[in-house]
Amino acid sequence: MNNKDILEMAMKLKPEERFLIIEGLIKSLDEPDKTIDQIWAEEAERRLKAYREGKLETFPAEQVLK
């Protein structure tokens, strides 16, 4: 069975049943990804280090939120 067959079968379902499938698919895409979490953690550490070393240009919150 290929993607087209699956879609055709899904389109024959009642709207409520299609909703449950869509909801399940969306939830499956929203699961934590340890690789991405690690990349963001490393980036946060690099930015914090650069800030502490004075190598990062900063702006006052008032200016940013104008």
Beta strands, then each sheet from edge to edge (+ up, - down):
end
